Structure formats: structure tokens, C-alpha cells
Amino acid sequence: MNATAPIATHTPQHMRALARANQVRLARAELKRKVAVHAVDVADVILHCPWEALSMAVADLLMSQRRWGQTRCRKFLAQIPMSEKKTIGSMTDRQRHTLAAMLHSAGRGRAWGATPWLTDSLTRA
């Protein structure tokens, strides 16, 4: 018997990939449900980036909130500017903190562009 031959008892690679994709899909659906009912804060997800959100687009996470559609998401992300397709796992620390601060200020009813730290930093530049 050849020592380099694959063992037939292992699950085929494509089946393992399908199982992993299903696991991620179910975990993301649960995360989106929690965000929709305000059990999880979107800013916390962005700052702490759980495993199920690593390859998730920022727009998908933002739009899982109640009353957040594509237009609101696009306008919100244009303030940074950041692509809607940017994955949460690929964001820099600065992008994470900026986005989280904007989300917190938007949650308090402020205008998105009216965050004091943002306007101060822009006037100093």
C-alpha cells in the first residue's frame, strides 16, 4: 500500500467546505437576528469582530438593523468614505473606531457629520 495515498475514510474536501459555509451562514443569521432586536450593538460587533463577522460586508451588518436600508447605509458609509463591500475583518483599527463612534452618535440622534471629534479634527487639518 502506498503511504502517500489519501485515506478513504476522510470526508471529501467539498463536503467539509459546504459544512463550514453552512456553519458560517447560520451563525451570521443568528447575529443579524440579535442585531435586529437590539440584543447586540452593531458598534460592538465592529469593534470586537467575532469570527462569524470576519468576512461579512459592512453593509450587510448595518442593514440588519431596523430601519436601515441600502440608501441609509450608503449615505452613512459615504461620510467616512468606506465601500459597502468592505469586510469587517479587513478594517483597520482606525476605521473600526471611527465607524463605531459614528454609530453611537447616530444612535443618540445627532447628525452623522456633527460629531464634535470629527469636526475638530477636520478644522485642525
N, C-alpha and C positions, 0 to 999 in steps of 0.2 A: 504494500500500500504506500502511496506517495504521501510524505509528511506535509507537503505544502497544499494538498487538495483541501478545499473547503469542507467543513463538516456539514452533513445534510440536515442535522437536527436544528440548526440555527434558522431563525425567521429570515425570509428574504429581505434585502435592504429596502425595497419599495414598500413592503408591508410595515416595516419599522418607521419609515418616513410618514406613511399615512397615519399610523397610530400617534406619532408625535404631533403632526399637524392637527389632528382631531383634539388632542390634549390642549394644545395652544388655543384652538378655536373655542373650546368650551370654557377655558379659563378667561379668555377675553370677553366672552359673552357674559360671564358672571361679573367681571369687573365693570362692564358697561351698565349692567343692571344696578349694581351698587352705586355707581355714579349718578344714574338717573333718579334714584330715590334718595340721594344726598347722604348715603351711608359712608361714602368715600369722597374726599375732596380731590378735585382734579389737580389742584396745585400740589398736593401731597404726592400724587401719582407721578407727576412730572419731576418733582424734586428727588423722590426716593426710587423711582423706576423699578417696579417689581418685574420679575422675569417674564411675565405674560405681556408686558407693555414694551419690552425692548425693541421689537421690530414693528411695533404698531405706529401708524401715521398719527401725527399730532392732531390733524383734522378729525380723524376717527374718534379720538378721545374727547376732543372738545364738543363734537356733535352728539355725543352720547348724553350730554347734559340736557335737561329740559329747556325748551325754547331756544336751543342753539341749532340753527340750520347752516346750510352751506354759505349763505350770504354773510351772516353774522360772524361765522368762523373766518371767512376770507378777509373781511374788514378788520377783524381783531388781529389776525396774523400779519396784515399789511403794516401795522403800526411798528413792528419790530425791525425790519421785514424778515419773514420766515416763510418758507414754502409749506403748503398744506401737506405735502407728501413727505416732509422731513420725519424721520423716525425718532421716537423718543429716546431710544438708546444711543443715537448718534449726536444728540445735542450736547453742546459744551456746558460747563457749569454756569458760565455767564448767561447763556441762553435760557437755561433752566430757571435761574433765579429771576431773570427779567420777566419771563413768562408767568412764573408763579406770582410775582409782585403785581403784575397787570391783572391777573385773575382775581387776586384778593381785593384790589381796588375796584374792579368791575363788580364784584360781589357786594361791595359796600355802597354801590350806587353812584360812584364817581364816573366821570367821563374817562375813557381809556387813555386819552392823551394828557389828562390833567393830573397825573401822578407827580407829586412835588419833587421826588428824587430824580425823575426823568427830565422834567423841565429845567431843574437846576443844573443837571449835568450837560444839557444841551446849550444853555446860555453861557456856561463857562468855556465851552469849546471854541 
